[in-house]
Structures are given as structure tokens and as C-alpha cells.
Amino acid sequence: MPELDFRAPRLFIDAPLRVGQTVALERNQSNYLGNVLRLSAGDTLLVFNGRDGEWQASIAGRKRPDSLAIVTRTRPQDRLPDIAYVFAPLKHARLDYMVQKAVEMGASRLQPVLTRFTQVSRVNRERMRANVVEAAEQCGIISLAEVTEPVPFDRFVSQREARRLLVFCDEAAGVADPLQALRGLTTSNGVEVLIGPEGGFAEEERALLLRQPNILRLSLGPRILRADTAAVAALALVQAALGDWARPG
């Protein structure tokens, strides 16, 4: 793992990044750098766009920061493990937390699914995207997780690729060693980690799931977890057994 600079502020920039380029700052970015972080012309920070790696940049501007001069690349672009986090959305702050933690745990795709007992019927993708960016800025992440359109549960099941491993976190599964259950599975075609709503899956949804190919019913232990807690537990297990925790680079 490359050494990270945890003291330098980091900013997501939605623009190509290369040596010598000047990037104009948006108003909210200028306000953040100047009024929140108290940075001014000549100060440096780290920037990334999810495509070109991480770069050191120098702030320019007279009265307030208005642009960045891209100086040198500090880290090359990496790739996230092919782990999709599939979940029934929660309300407001708990959804924000869930998205942030999924990003911190290395999920490469966030797929909301609408089940019978899902707590919300509408999902704010822009807010989810903002939480992805914020988590990446704060945690030294340079590859951004994709946020996909919410889909009905039956559509997700019918359209998913059968060759991908589906890890179904099932409170009705027998309690066993989850790490042992995950080890040795084929993940070359990617993994989907599925967390249901706090009301659980309807019987017909559960039956549909259990007919899926390449599925593993996974117990998360002897206690019932809230959905946002289950997200962290499940992704930690998958990363430890199958993901980049098991293959540090």
C-alpha cells in the first residue's frame, strides 16, 4: 500500500488532470478552500478525479482561491475490487452513513434495490454521489464507486449476471464461520453483496433469491444487525476473504 499524506487536504475535481494544467474552481470549492480550510494562494493540496490518479496542486487567486495549478502526480490511478454493494435504501442520515461506509470498505458499485419492505420509495442519487465523493476525499480513496439507478428487486434478480457470486446476507441462515464459508469461492467474475431491508425480504422475494445460481447464504453472526451495521460487517468479511484485504498490494 502506498504511503498516504493524511495531513494534506484533498479535493475531488471533475476535470482531466495533468502536469501544468490550470483548473478553475467552482464557487463552492473556492468557498471550501478559502473560508473553511483557510487556504490561500500558494498553498497546496491533493486533487483527484477518479480517472487520472492523485495530484499535488497549488492554489491561485488574489482575493480568494479561484483556480488550481496541477504540479505533480503523487499516486497512479488504482482499481477497486469488483464488489457491488446491493441494498434496500434507508432514510436520510442512515443512508448517508451506509453509502460512506460502503465506499470506505472498497465497494466499486452501489446498487439500490426496491423491495416490498423498503423504507423509502425515492432515492436521491445526487446526494448518494456527494457522499461517495466526501468519503473518498476524507479517506485517501482515488477510485470512485459508481452509483446506479434504483431498480425493483425482481428486475435486479432477473437482470443480474449469473456468473457473478451473489452473497446473500440472510438472518435465517444457520450461524457458522462466515470467513470459512467465503474462502475458496470463485470471484473472478465479480461479487454482489446483498443486504435487505430492516423488515426483511418478503417470502416470494426470498424464494426468488434462493433459486439464483452462484449464490451463498451468509450469516452475519448470532445477533440481528441494523442494515447500516450489516453493510460494514458484510463488506469487511468479503474483503477479508475475497477482496483486496486478502491481496494487499
C-alpha atoms as an extended CHARMM CRD file, in Angstrom:
* protein
*
       249  EXT
         1         1  MET       CA              0.0000000000        0.0000000000        0.0000000000  PROA      1               0.0000000000
         2         2  PRO       CA              1.4870000000        3.3980000000       -0.9470000000  PROA      2               0.0000000000
         3         3  GLU       CA              2.2540000000        5.8620000000        1.8160000000  PROA      3               0.0000000000
         4         4  LEU       CA             -0.5350000000        8.4020000000        2.1660000000  PROA      4               0.0000000000
         5         5  ASP       CA             -0.3170000000       12.0610000000        3.1540000000  PROA      5               0.0000000000
         6         6  PHE       CA             -3.0510000000       12.3070000000        5.7830000000  PROA      6               0.0000000000
         7         7  ARG       CA             -2.2850000000       15.9330000000        6.6410000000  PROA      7               0.0000000000
         8         8  ALA       CA             -2.8290000000       17.4390000000        3.1930000000  PROA      8               0.0000000000
         9         9  PRO       CA             -6.3960000000       18.4640000000        2.3030000000  PROA      9               0.0000000000
        10        10  ARG       CA             -7.9050000000       16.5530000000       -0.6280000000  PROA      10              0.0000000000
        11        11  LEU       CA            -10.4230000000       17.7190000000       -3.2110000000  PROA      11              0.0000000000
        12        12  PHE       CA            -12.3250000000       15.9270000000       -5.9410000000  PROA      12              0.0000000000
        13        13  ILE       CA            -12.0300000000       17.7700000000       -9.2780000000  PROA      13              0.0000000000
        14        14  ASP       CA            -14.2590000000       16.7340000000      -12.1640000000  PROA      14              0.0000000000
        15        15  ALA       CA            -11.7370000000       17.6360000000      -14.8580000000  PROA      15              0.0000000000
        16        16  PRO       CA             -8.7850000000       15.9740000000      -16.6180000000  PROA      16              0.0000000000
        17        17  LEU       CA             -5.5810000000       16.2060000000      -14.5750000000  PROA      17              0.0000000000
        18        18  ARG       CA             -2.0690000000       16.5180000000      -15.9870000000  PROA      18              0.0000000000
        19        19  VAL       CA              1.1360000000       18.4180000000      -15.2840000000  PROA      19              0.0000000000
        20        20  GLY       CA              0.8940000000       22.1460000000      -15.9750000000  PROA      20              0.0000000000
        21        21  GLN       CA             -2.8930000000       22.2450000000      -16.3160000000  PROA      21              0.0000000000
        22        22  THR       CA             -4.9080000000       25.0310000000      -14.7100000000  PROA      22              0.0000000000
        23        23  VAL       CA             -8.3200000000       24.0510000000      -13.3290000000  PROA      23              0.0000000000
        24        24  ALA       CA            -10.9290000000       26.6830000000      -12.4970000000  PROA      24              0.0000000000
        25        25  LEU       CA            -12.6070000000       26.1850000000       -9.1400000000  PROA      25              0.0000000000
        26        26  GLU       CA            -16.3620000000       26.1140000000       -8.7220000000  PROA      26              0.0000000000
        27        27  ARG       CA            -17.8250000000       28.6210000000       -6.2800000000  PROA      27              0.0000000000
        28        28  ASN       CA            -18.4730000000       26.0410000000       -3.5630000000  PROA      28              0.0000000000
        29        29  GLN       CA            -14.9420000000       24.6580000000       -3.9350000000  PROA      29              0.0000000000
        30        30  SER       CA            -13.4750000000       28.1450000000       -3.6550000000  PROA      30              0.0000000000
        31        31  ASN       CA            -15.5390000000       28.7810000000       -0.5270000000  PROA      31              0.0000000000
        32        32  TYR       CA            -14.4860000000       25.4720000000        0.9830000000  PROA      32              0.0000000000
        33        33  LEU       CA            -10.7780000000       26.0670000000        0.4020000000  PROA      33              0.0000000000
        34        34  GLY       CA            -10.7810000000       29.7380000000        1.3860000000  PROA      34              0.0000000000
        35        35  ASN       CA            -13.3740000000       30.0070000000        4.1600000000  PROA      35              0.0000000000
        36        36  VAL       CA            -13.4580000000       26.5150000000        5.6540000000  PROA      36              0.0000000000
        37        37  LEU       CA             -9.8540000000       25.3400000000        5.2890000000  PROA      37              0.0000000000
        38        38  ARG       CA             -8.4070000000       28.8890000000        5.3600000000  PROA      38              0.0000000000
        39        39  LEU       CA             -6.1390000000       28.2250000000        2.3900000000  PROA      39              0.0000000000
        40        40  SER       CA             -4.8850000000       30.9340000000        0.0730000000  PROA      40              0.0000000000
        41        41  ALA       CA             -2.7020000000       31.4870000000       -2.9930000000  PROA      41              0.0000000000
        42        42  GLY       CA              0.4660000000       29.4060000000       -2.8900000000  PROA      42              0.0000000000
        43        43  ASP       CA             -0.8930000000       26.7490000000       -0.5550000000  PROA      43              0.0000000000
        44        44  THR       CA             -1.0130000000       23.1930000000       -1.8330000000  PROA      44              0.0000000000
        45        45  LEU       CA             -3.4890000000       20.3390000000       -1.6550000000  PROA      45              0.0000000000
        46        46  LEU       CA             -4.1180000000       16.9550000000       -3.2380000000  PROA      46              0.0000000000
        47        47  VAL       CA             -6.6840000000       16.5190000000       -6.0010000000  PROA      47              0.0000000000
        48        48  PHE       CA             -8.1570000000       13.5410000000       -7.8510000000  PROA      48              0.0000000000
        49        49  ASN       CA            -10.8660000000       12.8570000000      -10.4300000000  PROA      49              0.0000000000
        50        50  GLY       CA            -11.3100000000        9.0950000000      -10.2050000000  PROA      50              0.0000000000
        51        51  ARG       CA             -9.5170000000        8.5620000000      -13.5420000000  PROA      51              0.0000000000
        52        52  ASP       CA             -6.0460000000       10.1350000000      -13.5970000000  PROA      52              0.0000000000
        53        53  GLY       CA             -4.6520000000        9.3140000000      -10.1750000000  PROA      53              0.0000000000
        54        54  GLU       CA             -3.8790000000       11.7540000000       -7.3730000000  PROA      54              0.0000000000
        55        55  TRP       CA             -2.0070000000       15.0250000000       -7.9230000000  PROA      55              0.0000000000
        56        56  GLN       CA             -0.4850000000       17.8310000000       -5.9300000000  PROA      56              0.0000000000
        57        57  ALA       CA             -1.9290000000       21.1950000000       -6.8890000000  PROA      57              0.0000000000
        58        58  SER       CA             -1.1300000000       24.7940000000       -5.9880000000  PROA      58              0.0000000000
        59        59  ILE       CA             -3.8460000000       27.3570000000       -5.2690000000  PROA      59              0.0000000000
        60        60  ALA       CA             -4.0020000000       30.5860000000       -7.3010000000  PROA      60              0.0000000000
        61        61  GLY       CA             -6.1760000000       33.6740000000       -6.8310000000  PROA      61              0.0000000000
        62        62  ARG       CA             -5.9370000000       37.1800000000       -5.4250000000  PROA      62              0.0000000000
        63        63  LYS       CA             -8.8170000000       37.7180000000       -3.0010000000  PROA      63              0.0000000000
        64        64  ARG       CA             -9.9290000000       34.0860000000       -2.7840000000  PROA      64              0.0000000000
        65        65  PRO       CA             -8.8940000000       30.7460000000       -4.3140000000  PROA      65              0.0000000000
        66        66  ASP       CA            -10.1580000000       30.7020000000       -7.8870000000  PROA      66              0.0000000000
        67        67  SER       CA             -8.0250000000       28.0980000000       -9.6740000000  PROA      67              0.0000000000
        68        68  LEU       CA             -5.5600000000       25.2680000000       -9.1850000000  PROA      68              0.0000000000
        69        69  ALA       CA             -2.2570000000       24.6560000000      -10.9650000000  PROA      69              0.0000000000
        70        70  ILE       CA             -1.5890000000       20.9330000000      -11.2990000000  PROA      70              0.0000000000
        71        71  VAL       CA              2.0090000000       20.3030000000      -10.2540000000  PROA      71              0.0000000000
        72        72  THR       CA              2.9380000000       16.6220000000       -9.9920000000  PROA      72              0.0000000000
        73        73  ARG       CA              1.2880000000       13.2290000000       -9.6680000000  PROA      73              0.0000000000
        74        74  THR       CA              1.5670000000       11.7030000000       -6.2150000000  PROA      74              0.0000000000
        75        75  ARG       CA             -0.1820000000        8.3590000000       -6.8800000000  PROA      75              0.0000000000
        76        76  PRO       CA             -1.1680000000        6.4930000000      -10.0440000000  PROA      76              0.0000000000
        77        77  GLN       CA             -4.7800000000        5.5520000000      -10.6350000000  PROA      77              0.0000000000
        78        78  ASP       CA             -5.8380000000        2.3030000000       -8.9850000000  PROA      78              0.0000000000
        79        79  ARG       CA             -8.8040000000       -0.0200000000       -9.4610000000  PROA      79              0.0000000000
        80        80  LEU       CA            -11.3390000000       -1.0800000000       -6.8820000000  PROA      80              0.0000000000
        81        81  PRO       CA            -12.1320000000       -4.7750000000       -6.4340000000  PROA      81              0.0000000000
        82        82  ASP       CA            -15.2160000000       -5.8090000000       -8.4040000000  PROA      82              0.0000000000
        83        83  ILE       CA            -17.5720000000       -5.7500000000       -5.4210000000  PROA      83              0.0000000000
        84        84  ALA       CA            -21.0810000000       -4.4120000000       -5.9170000000  PROA      84              0.0000000000
        85        85  TYR       CA            -22.9800000000       -3.4370000000       -2.7860000000  PROA      85              0.0000000000
        86        86  VAL       CA            -26.6840000000       -4.1270000000       -3.3800000000  PROA      86              0.0000000000
        87        87  PHE       CA            -29.0410000000       -2.7500000000       -0.7460000000  PROA      87              0.0000000000
        88        88  ALA       CA            -32.5410000000       -1.6550000000        0.1550000000  PROA      88              0.0000000000
        89        89  PRO       CA            -32.2720000000        2.1170000000        0.7520000000  PROA      89              0.0000000000
        90        90  LEU       CA            -32.7350000000        3.6240000000        4.1950000000  PROA      90              0.0000000000
        91        91  LYS       CA            -33.8750000000        7.0680000000        5.2550000000  PROA      91              0.0000000000
        92        92  HSD       CA            -31.7330000000       10.2090000000        5.2260000000  PROA      92              0.0000000000
        93        93  ALA       CA            -28.7760000000       10.1370000000        7.6320000000  PROA      93              0.0000000000
        94        94  ARG       CA            -28.6150000000        6.3480000000        7.8710000000  PROA      94              0.0000000000
        95        95  LEU       CA            -28.4460000000        6.0790000000        4.0770000000  PROA      95              0.0000000000
        96        96  ASP       CA            -25.6690000000        8.6930000000        4.0850000000  PROA      96              0.0000000000
        97        97  TYR       CA            -23.7720000000        6.6150000000        6.6460000000  PROA      97              0.0000000000
        98        98  MET       CA            -24.3090000000        3.3980000000        4.7000000000  PROA      98              0.0000000000
        99        99  VAL       CA            -23.0140000000        4.9140000000        1.4580000000  PROA      99              0.0000000000
       100       100  GLN       CA            -19.9630000000        6.4410000000        3.1200000000  PROA      100             0.0000000000
       101       101  LYS       CA            -19.0380000000        3.1840000000        4.8470000000  PROA      101             0.0000000000
       102       102  ALA       CA            -19.5220000000        1.1100000000        1.6930000000  PROA      102             0.0000000000
       103       103  VAL       CA            -17.1020000000        3.4570000000       -0.0890000000  PROA      103             0.0000000000
       104       104  GLU       CA            -14.5860000000        3.2500000000        2.7600000000  PROA      104             0.0000000000
       105       105  MET       CA            -14.8240000000       -0.5580000000        2.6130000000  PROA      105             0.0000000000
       106       106  GLY       CA            -13.9140000000       -0.5450000000       -1.0930000000  PROA      106             0.0000000000
       107       107  ALA       CA            -17.1920000000       -1.2170000000       -2.9010000000  PROA      107             0.0000000000
       108       108  SER       CA            -16.9150000000       -0.3420000000       -6.5920000000  PROA      108             0.0000000000
       109       109  ARG       CA            -20.6460000000       -0.0780000000       -7.3120000000  PROA      109             0.0000000000
       110       110  LEU       CA            -23.6480000000        0.9200000000       -5.2010000000  PROA      110             0.0000000000
       111       111  GLN       CA            -26.9290000000       -0.5840000000       -6.4310000000  PROA      111             0.0000000000
       112       112  PRO       CA            -30.1520000000        0.3780000000       -4.6170000000  PROA      112             0.0000000000
       113       113  VAL       CA            -32.9900000000       -2.1520000000       -4.9620000000  PROA      113             0.0000000000
       114       114  LEU       CA            -36.6020000000       -1.5270000000       -4.0150000000  PROA      114             0.0000000000
       115       115  THR       CA            -38.1440000000       -4.4400000000       -2.1330000000  PROA      115             0.0000000000
       116       116  ARG       CA            -41.6280000000       -4.8720000000       -0.6820000000  PROA      116             0.0000000000
       117       117  PHE       CA            -40.4820000000       -3.6860000000        2.7490000000  PROA      117             0.0000000000
       118       118  THR       CA            -38.0090000000       -0.9930000000        1.6280000000  PROA      118             0.0000000000
       119       119  GLN       CA            -38.4230000000        2.0600000000        3.8570000000  PROA      119             0.0000000000
       120       120  VAL       CA            -38.2120000000        4.6590000000        1.0730000000  PROA      120             0.0000000000
       121       121  SER       CA            -39.6520000000        4.7710000000       -2.4280000000  PROA      121             0.0000000000
       122       122  ARG       CA            -37.4000000000        7.5000000000       -3.8760000000  PROA      122             0.0000000000
       123       123  VAL       CA            -33.6250000000        7.6740000000       -3.7930000000  PROA      123             0.0000000000
       124       124  ASN       CA            -31.6030000000       10.8690000000       -4.2220000000  PROA      124             0.0000000000
       125       125  ARG       CA            -28.7040000000        9.7220000000       -6.4120000000  PROA      125             0.0000000000
       126       126  GLU       CA            -27.0520000000       13.1420000000       -6.3260000000  PROA      126             0.0000000000
       127       127  ARG       CA            -26.9250000000       13.0090000000       -2.5410000000  PROA      127             0.0000000000
       128       128  MET       CA            -25.5320000000        9.4770000000       -2.7140000000  PROA      128             0.0000000000
       129       129  ARG       CA            -22.9040000000       10.6500000000       -5.1910000000  PROA      129             0.0000000000
       130       130  ALA       CA            -21.9740000000       13.5460000000       -2.8970000000  PROA      130             0.0000000000
       131       131  ASN       CA            -21.4600000000       11.0760000000       -0.0500000000  PROA      131             0.0000000000
       132       132  VAL       CA            -19.2690000000        8.9020000000       -2.2770000000  PROA      132             0.0000000000
       133       133  VAL       CA            -17.0730000000       11.9100000000       -3.0920000000  PROA      133             0.0000000000
       134       134  GLU       CA            -16.9100000000       13.0800000000        0.5290000000  PROA      134             0.0000000000
       135       135  ALA       CA            -15.8520000000        9.6430000000        1.7720000000  PROA      135             0.0000000000
       136       136  ALA       CA            -13.2150000000        9.4080000000       -0.9570000000  PROA      136             0.0000000000
       137       137  GLU       CA            -11.8390000000       12.8680000000       -0.1370000000  PROA      137             0.0000000000
       138       138  GLN       CA            -11.5540000000       12.0970000000        3.5620000000  PROA      138             0.0000000000
       139       139  CYS       CA            -10.1240000000        8.5840000000        3.2960000000  PROA      139             0.0000000000
       140       140  GLY       CA             -7.4470000000        8.8530000000        0.6150000000  PROA      140             0.0000000000
       141       141  ILE       CA             -9.5120000000        6.9630000000       -1.9790000000  PROA      141             0.0000000000
       142       142  ILE       CA             -8.8450000000        7.8070000000       -5.6380000000  PROA      142             0.0000000000
       143       143  SER       CA            -11.2940000000        5.4720000000       -7.4300000000  PROA      143             0.0000000000
       144       144  LEU       CA            -14.9410000000        6.4830000000       -7.0880000000  PROA      144             0.0000000000
       145       145  ALA       CA            -17.6990000000        3.9340000000       -6.6220000000  PROA      145             0.0000000000
       146       146  GLU       CA            -20.4090000000        4.0260000000       -9.2850000000  PROA      146             0.0000000000
       147       147  VAL       CA            -23.9140000000        4.9530000000       -8.0820000000  PROA      147             0.0000000000
       148       148  THR       CA            -26.5380000000        3.2070000000      -10.2150000000  PROA      148             0.0000000000
       149       149  GLU       CA            -30.2340000000        3.8470000000      -10.7020000000  PROA      149             0.0000000000
       150       150  PRO       CA            -32.5400000000        2.2030000000       -8.1450000000  PROA      150             0.0000000000
       151       151  VAL       CA            -34.3370000000       -0.8210000000       -9.6100000000  PROA      151             0.0000000000
       152       152  PRO       CA            -37.1920000000       -3.0180000000       -8.3870000000  PROA      152             0.0000000000
       153       153  PHE       CA            -35.9590000000       -6.1440000000       -6.6550000000  PROA      153             0.0000000000
       154       154  ASP       CA            -37.3870000000       -8.5600000000       -9.2270000000  PROA      154             0.0000000000
       155       155  ARG       CA            -35.6970000000       -6.6490000000      -12.0540000000  PROA      155             0.0000000000
       156       156  PHE       CA            -32.3440000000       -6.7900000000      -10.2960000000  PROA      156             0.0000000000
       157       157  VAL       CA            -32.6930000000      -10.5470000000       -9.8400000000  PROA      157             0.0000000000
       158       158  SER       CA            -33.7910000000      -11.1820000000      -13.4220000000  PROA      158             0.0000000000
       159       159  GLN       CA            -31.0740000000       -8.9960000000      -14.9880000000  PROA      159             0.0000000000
       160       160  ARG       CA            -28.0560000000       -9.8580000000      -12.8320000000  PROA      160             0.0000000000
       161       161  GLU       CA            -25.1970000000      -11.8060000000      -14.4050000000  PROA      161             0.0000000000
       162       162  ALA       CA            -25.4880000000      -15.4210000000      -13.2960000000  PROA      162             0.0000000000
       163       163  ARG       CA            -21.7140000000      -15.8820000000      -13.3250000000  PROA      163             0.0000000000
       164       164  ARG       CA            -21.2130000000      -13.2950000000      -10.5650000000  PROA      164             0.0000000000
       165       165  LEU       CA            -21.1370000000      -14.5430000000       -6.9790000000  PROA      165             0.0000000000
       166       166  LEU       CA            -24.1840000000      -13.3380000000       -5.0400000000  PROA      166             0.0000000000
       167       167  VAL       CA            -23.5410000000      -13.1190000000       -1.2980000000  PROA      167             0.0000000000
       168       168  PHE       CA            -26.9960000000      -13.0300000000        0.2810000000  PROA      168             0.0000000000
       169       169  CYS       CA            -26.7110000000      -11.8390000000        3.8800000000  PROA      169             0.0000000000
       170       170  ASP       CA            -29.5400000000      -13.8650000000        5.3690000000  PROA      170             0.0000000000
       171       171  GLU       CA            -30.5990000000      -13.6540000000        9.0010000000  PROA      171             0.0000000000
       172       172  ALA       CA            -32.3260000000      -17.0350000000        8.5400000000  PROA      172             0.0000000000
       173       173  ALA       CA            -29.1020000000      -18.7890000000        7.5240000000  PROA      173             0.0000000000
       174       174  GLY       CA            -27.5190000000      -21.1110000000       10.0350000000  PROA      174             0.0000000000
       175       175  VAL       CA            -24.8930000000      -19.4170000000       12.1880000000  PROA      175             0.0000000000
       176       176  ALA       CA            -21.4830000000      -20.6340000000       11.0520000000  PROA      176             0.0000000000
       177       177  ASP       CA            -17.9720000000      -19.3100000000       10.4400000000  PROA      177             0.0000000000
       178       178  PRO       CA            -18.6000000000      -16.6910000000        7.7150000000  PROA      178             0.0000000000
       179       179  LEU       CA            -14.9570000000      -16.3350000000        6.7250000000  PROA      179             0.0000000000
       180       180  GLN       CA            -14.6640000000      -20.0610000000        6.2110000000  PROA      180             0.0000000000
       181       181  ALA       CA            -17.8640000000      -20.0480000000        4.1630000000  PROA      181             0.0000000000
       182       182  LEU       CA            -16.4280000000      -17.3910000000        1.8430000000  PROA      182             0.0000000000
       183       183  ARG       CA            -12.9360000000      -18.7670000000        1.3800000000  PROA      183             0.0000000000
       184       184  GLY       CA            -12.2370000000      -20.7070000000       -1.7750000000  PROA      184             0.0000000000
       185       185  LEU       CA            -15.1690000000      -19.3120000000       -3.7530000000  PROA      185             0.0000000000
       186       186  THR       CA            -14.7430000000      -18.2150000000       -7.3680000000  PROA      186             0.0000000000
       187       187  THR       CA            -14.7490000000      -14.4140000000       -7.6220000000  PROA      187             0.0000000000
       188       188  SER       CA            -13.0780000000      -13.8020000000      -10.9860000000  PROA      188             0.0000000000
       189       189  ASN       CA            -16.4040000000      -12.5970000000      -12.4120000000  PROA      189             0.0000000000
       190       190  GLY       CA            -17.1550000000      -10.2450000000       -9.5400000000  PROA      190             0.0000000000
       191       191  VAL       CA            -19.1530000000      -10.2810000000       -6.3110000000  PROA      191             0.0000000000
       192       192  GLU       CA            -22.5160000000       -8.8240000000       -5.3090000000  PROA      192             0.0000000000
       193       193  VAL       CA            -23.1700000000       -8.3350000000       -1.5980000000  PROA      193             0.0000000000
       194       194  LEU       CA            -26.8920000000       -8.1170000000       -0.8870000000  PROA      194             0.0000000000
       195       195  ILE       CA            -28.3650000000       -6.5590000000        2.2690000000  PROA      195             0.0000000000
       196       196  GLY       CA            -32.1500000000       -6.4870000000        2.5420000000  PROA      196             0.0000000000
       197       197  PRO       CA            -34.4920000000       -4.0160000000        4.2430000000  PROA      197             0.0000000000
       198       198  GLU       CA            -34.8470000000       -3.9200000000        8.0040000000  PROA      198             0.0000000000
       199       199  GLY       CA            -38.2630000000       -5.5470000000        7.6640000000  PROA      199             0.0000000000
       200       200  GLY       CA            -36.6190000000       -8.4560000000        5.8620000000  PROA      200             0.0000000000
       201       201  PHE       CA            -37.4390000000       -9.8990000000        2.4530000000  PROA      201             0.0000000000
       202       202  ALA       CA            -40.9590000000      -10.9770000000        1.5940000000  PROA      202             0.0000000000
       203       203  GLU       CA            -41.4080000000      -14.7370000000        1.2270000000  PROA      203             0.0000000000
       204       204  GLU       CA            -41.6950000000      -14.5590000000       -2.5680000000  PROA      204             0.0000000000
       205       205  GLU       CA            -38.5320000000      -12.4140000000       -2.7200000000  PROA      205             0.0000000000
       206       206  ARG       CA            -36.6340000000      -14.9040000000       -0.5740000000  PROA      206             0.0000000000
       207       207  ALA       CA            -37.8420000000      -17.7870000000       -2.7480000000  PROA      207             0.0000000000
       208       208  LEU       CA            -36.7070000000      -15.9430000000       -5.8730000000  PROA      208             0.0000000000
       209       209  LEU       CA            -33.2930000000      -15.3280000000       -4.3300000000  PROA      209             0.0000000000
       210       210  LEU       CA            -32.7750000000      -18.9210000000       -3.3120000000  PROA      210             0.0000000000
       211       211  ARG       CA            -33.3550000000      -20.0610000000       -6.9080000000  PROA      211             0.0000000000
       212       212  GLN       CA            -30.4650000000      -17.9110000000       -8.1320000000  PROA      212             0.0000000000
       213       213  PRO       CA            -27.3170000000      -19.5600000000       -9.4880000000  PROA      213             0.0000000000
       214       214  ASN       CA            -23.9610000000      -18.9440000000       -7.8220000000  PROA      214             0.0000000000
       215       215  ILE       CA            -25.4610000000      -17.8010000000       -4.5250000000  PROA      215             0.0000000000
       216       216  LEU       CA            -24.1090000000      -18.0250000000       -0.9790000000  PROA      216             0.0000000000
       217       217  ARG       CA            -26.4010000000      -17.5120000000        2.0060000000  PROA      217             0.0000000000
       218       218  LEU       CA            -24.2110000000      -15.8590000000        4.6090000000  PROA      218             0.0000000000
       219       219  SER       CA            -24.9030000000      -15.4850000000        8.3130000000  PROA      219             0.0000000000
       220       220  LEU       CA            -23.5310000000      -12.3420000000        9.9520000000  PROA      220             0.0000000000
       221       221  GLY       CA            -23.4960000000      -13.9320000000       13.3800000000  PROA      221             0.0000000000
       222       222  PRO       CA            -25.8790000000      -14.6590000000       16.2350000000  PROA      222             0.0000000000
       223       223  ARG       CA            -27.2360000000      -11.1040000000       16.5580000000  PROA      223             0.0000000000
       224       224  ILE       CA            -29.6640000000       -9.2400000000       14.2980000000  PROA      224             0.0000000000
       225       225  LEU       CA            -27.8990000000       -6.1900000000       12.8490000000  PROA      225             0.0000000000
       226       226  ARG       CA            -29.3860000000       -2.9710000000       11.5940000000  PROA      226             0.0000000000
       227       227  ALA       CA            -28.9830000000       -2.6040000000        7.8430000000  PROA      227             0.0000000000
       228       228  ASP       CA            -26.2450000000        0.0420000000        8.0240000000  PROA      228             0.0000000000
       229       229  THR       CA            -24.2810000000       -2.0530000000       10.5350000000  PROA      229             0.0000000000
       230       230  ALA       CA            -24.7760000000       -5.1560000000        8.3910000000  PROA      230             0.0000000000
       231       231  ALA       CA            -23.2650000000       -3.2850000000        5.4370000000  PROA      231             0.0000000000
       232       232  VAL       CA            -19.9780000000       -2.7620000000        7.2690000000  PROA      232             0.0000000000
       233       233  ALA       CA            -19.9030000000       -6.3100000000        8.6570000000  PROA      233             0.0000000000
       234       234  ALA       CA            -20.6710000000       -7.9710000000        5.3140000000  PROA      234             0.0000000000
       235       235  LEU       CA            -18.2210000000       -5.9070000000        3.2720000000  PROA      235             0.0000000000
       236       236  ALA       CA            -15.4740000000       -6.4630000000        5.8590000000  PROA      236             0.0000000000
       237       237  LEU       CA            -15.9920000000      -10.2240000000        5.6250000000  PROA      237             0.0000000000
       238       238  VAL       CA            -15.9930000000      -10.2260000000        1.8250000000  PROA      238             0.0000000000
       239       239  GLN       CA            -12.9040000000       -8.0260000000        1.6220000000  PROA      239             0.0000000000
       240       240  ALA       CA            -11.0680000000      -10.1590000000        4.1800000000  PROA      240             0.0000000000
       241       241  ALA       CA            -11.8590000000      -13.4490000000        2.4190000000  PROA      241             0.0000000000
       242       242  LEU       CA            -12.1310000000      -12.4880000000       -1.2570000000  PROA      242             0.0000000000
       243       243  GLY       CA            -11.2100000000       -8.8570000000       -1.8180000000  PROA      243             0.0000000000
       244       244  ASP       CA             -8.1480000000       -6.6440000000       -1.5900000000  PROA      244             0.0000000000
       245       245  TRP       CA             -7.6810000000       -7.2200000000        2.1330000000  PROA      245             0.0000000000
       246       246  ALA       CA             -6.7330000000      -10.7690000000        1.1650000000  PROA      246             0.0000000000
       247       247  ARG       CA             -4.4580000000       -9.4890000000       -1.6290000000  PROA      247             0.0000000000
       248       248  PRO       CA             -2.7090000000       -6.3920000000       -0.2610000000  PROA      248             0.0000000000
       249       249  GLY       CA             -0.8220000000       -4.5040000000       -2.9030000000  PROA      249             0.0000000000
